[in-house]
């Protein structure tokens, strides 16, 4: 794979797809819907409501996203509290490589 692939690791080795990748894609697509960046400590409650996931599972998916460098700091004015995050280019490439099943109409 090309070195800019979202599946490549910093050491140049290819990362195999994970069984959690569909959940990670759903999580990242949800994070992208926060127009002012994502703050996990507070915004995860909204994602939990949307996905039906419990606290421990969404924390595990968030940790996976962080480890895979799928977040950049949200570029906004100085705020208080935990930093807000936005999807990195790497996360956007990952999302583009995934197929997210959409609910059927009707």
C-alpha positions in Angstrom: 0.0 0.0 0.0 1.0 3.6 -0.5 2.7 5.2 2.5 -0.1 7.7 2.9 -2.6 4.9 3.3 -4.7 5.1 6.5 -3.7 1.5 7.0 0.0 2.2 7.2 1.7 2.5 10.5 4.5 5.1 11.3 7.1 2.3 10.9 5.9 1.7 7.3 4.3 -1.6 8.0 0.8 -2.2 6.8 -1.9 -2.4 9.4 -4.4 -5.1 8.8 -8.1 -4.2 8.9 -9.6 -4.7 12.4 -13.0 -6.2 13.2 -13.7 -2.9 15.0 -13.2 -0.8 11.8 -16.9 -0.6 11.0 -17.6 0.8 14.5 -14.6 3.1 14.2 -16.0 4.4 10.9 -19.4 5.0 12.5 -17.8 6.8 15.4 -15.7 9.0 13.2 -18.7 9.9 11.0 -20.5 10.9 14.2 -17.6 13.0 15.3 -17.6 14.8 12.0 -21.2 16.0 12.7 -20.0 18.3 15.5 -19.5 21.7 13.8 -17.5 23.1 16.7 -15.2 20.2 17.2 -15.6 17.1 19.4 -15.0 17.0 23.1 -15.1 13.4 24.3 -15.8 14.1 27.9 -19.2 15.8 27.1 -20.0 15.0 23.4 -19.7 11.2 23.8 -23.1 11.3 25.5 -24.7 12.4 22.3 -22.9 9.7 20.3 -23.9 7.1 22.8 -27.5 8.2 22.3 -27.2 8.0 18.5 -25.4 4.7 18.3 -26.8 2.9 21.4 -23.3 2.0 22.6 -22.4 1.9 26.3 -19.8 4.1 27.9 -17.0 1.5 28.0 -17.5 0.6 24.3 -17.4 4.2 23.1 -14.3 4.9 25.2 -12.6 1.9 23.6 -13.5 3.1 20.1 -12.3 6.7 21.0 -9.0 5.2 22.3 -8.6 3.3 19.1 -9.1 6.5 17.1 -6.6 8.4 19.2 -4.0 5.6 18.8 -4.5 5.6 15.1 -3.9 9.4 15.0 -7.4 10.2 13.7 -7.7 13.5 15.5 -6.2 17.0 15.2 -6.9 19.8 17.6 -9.9 21.9 16.5 -8.7 25.2 15.3 -10.9 27.7 17.2 -10.6 30.4 19.8 -9.1 29.6 23.1 -11.7 27.7 25.1 -11.9 26.4 28.6 -11.8 22.7 29.6 -10.7 19.8 27.5 -9.6 20.5 24.0 -12.0 20.0 21.1 -10.9 17.7 18.3 -11.6 17.4 14.6 -10.9 14.6 12.2 -7.4 14.4 10.8 -6.6 13.9 7.1 -5.8 10.3 8.1 -9.3 9.8 9.6 -10.9 11.3 6.5 -8.9 8.9 4.3 -10.0 6.0 6.6 -13.7 7.0 6.3 -13.4 7.3 2.5 -12.1 3.7 2.5 -15.0 2.3 4.5 -18.5 1.5 3.5 -21.0 2.7 6.1 -24.3 1.0 5.7 -27.2 3.5 5.6 -30.6 2.7 7.1 -33.0 1.5 4.5 -35.9 3.8 3.6 -39.4 2.8 4.6 
